[in-house]
Amino acid sequence: MLNKKIRKFTSDEKGRIARSGNAAGYFCRHFPPEMLAGLGLSPHRICSSDQSSEKEGEKFIRPDACSRCKSIIGGISLGKAPYSNLRLIATLSTCDMMRRTLELISEKFRVPIFQIHLPATRSENSRKFFSSEIVSAANEISLSTNRSFDSEKAVLFYKQRRLCAEKLSGICLSGEISQKVIHPLTSLFNFADPQRFFDFLEEIEGELPRRRIRGKILIAGSPLLDDAIEISGEIEKRGFGVINLTCSGLEQFKTVIDGRPPSGARRNTLAKFAEMYFDATPCMRARPNEEVHRRIDAWVKRTGAAGLIYKTLKFCDIWAVERIRIRQSMGVPILFLDGDLSGAFGESIRTRIDAFLDTVEVRNA
């Protein structure tokens, strides 16, 4: 019954967005969706992938590109939802391959792209630069769509979304609820109307099935998308709970929860939102990135985790090069997984997860 309710709400929200004609896509948690909401658009963070989209994407970019980039351009080429519903894409260029992917989309598919550079260096000058980039992009979108930015609408969107983030964060941290339930709810956070979504979370909270667990396994690294169910399912079968620490899980909630909503004139509002998202805990691409290591270690200690899975995307060096430092800095068993986002799951991965959980059990015996 619960899964049926979630599927229906998801279908209703996707239908609402498709009918509105105002969907605007973005990809990174450091992008402020309040900018789009303030312009009267429906922000949609796209966190989905599949094998057919990745395969299609290889027609446009080289095979050794990360599966995230291949899936984005492949999904647009195939005309798949949610890409087919987008009026525009406003997002951050976070690496050379993402920047090239966005350029190709603009060239080959005539999708309006508003590309914003997120500096990897963490400094006050970078912070000011990013803020100016967001303001400039908002002005361009305003001219392109003939829409005026409404700061009150943007702040209201943030406040409603923060309530959803707080609710979801509490649900996820227990580890007692299966990712089969949590993952669809996390996905809804990326595009559902925040007021309707919060009301829905209030309605189903008492129905969420909790189970006794033997311990918690944290997953950090590259975003967990369609592969979340498969990886988590193998862990949950052994009686462990799973907590997704990636930017598609708790980190995106904390980005919203830890921020402070701005107020004031249009330029000030946009600049303050930009600074808030820039100041959020960075991903591994940031320099310096010691804060990321400290954050993962803090989550391990806070949750009392029995083990950590560090997942990276194939051909994404940004996360892969940190493996040695992660192993040296964590005090729990660690498993490194390298894969794509398609959800395809080989027997070798299952074997490695089983061996990892054996180690966790022996250590905690």
C-alpha positions, 0 to 999 in steps of 0.5 A: 500500500505504501509503495503504491502511494509513493508511485501515485504521488510521483506520477502526479508530480511528474504529470504536473511538471510536464503539463506546466511547461516550466520545468528547468533542469539542473544536476549539482547540489551546489546549484541554488534551485531557489533561483529557478523557483524565484523566476517562476520555473519548476526546479528539477535536479536530474538524478537518474540514469539507465544503460540505454542512455549511457550507450546512446551517449557514447555516440557523442562523447568518448567511451571513457567519459563518466557514465553521468555525462554519457547518460545526460546527453544520451537521455536528451538524444533519446527524448526521455523524460525528464529531459523531454519536459525541460524548458531549459537547463541551468547547471554547474560545470564541475569538471572538463567533461561536464563542461564539454557535455553541456556544450554538445547539448547546446550545439546538437540539440538546441536545448537552452543551456545556462552554464555556471562555473563552480570554482574548485578552489575554496577561497573568498574570491571564489565565493564572490565569483560564484555569487556573480555567476549566479546573478548573471545567469539569473539575469540571462534566464530572466531575459530569455524567458521574459520572467522577473525574479521574485525574491519572496517566492525564492525564499518561500521555496527554500523554507518549504524545501528545508522542512522536507530536508529535515524530515527526510534526514531524520528518516534516513539516519535511523538505517531502519527503513529500506532504501527501496522506500527511501530512494524514491522519496529522496528522488522526489525531493529533487523535483516535487513541489516542496509544500505538497511533498512535505504534506505527503511525508507527513501523511505517510510517516507513520506507515514507514516500515522499520526493521531491526538491524545488525548495524549500519553501513554508510555509503559515500563517494559519487552519487547513488542513483539507479544503482542505489537499490541494487547495492543497498539490497545486497547489504540489507539482505544480510540484516544491515541498514544502509545510510546514503551519505552521497550528494544524492542522499544526506549531503543534499539534505544537509546543504539545505538544512545548514543554510540560512535564507536571505532576505532583501532586494533581488541582487542581494537575495540571489547573491546570498543564496549563491554564497549559501550553496558555495559554503555547503560541505564541498565534494572531493573536487574542491581544493582543499578537500580535507573538510570532506574527509572530516565530514565522512569521519564525523558521520561514521562516528555519529551513526556508529557505523560498522563499515563504509562503502566508498563508491566511485564512477568509472573514469571519474578521477576526482573521487578515485584518487582519494581512495588511499586517504580515505582508507588511512583516515577511517577507523572502520572496514572499507569497501571500494566499488567502481561502477556506473549509474545504470543499476546493472549489477554483476556477480563479482560485485555481490561477492565483494559486498558479501566478503566485506560484510563478513569482515564487518561481522567478524570485527563486531563479533 
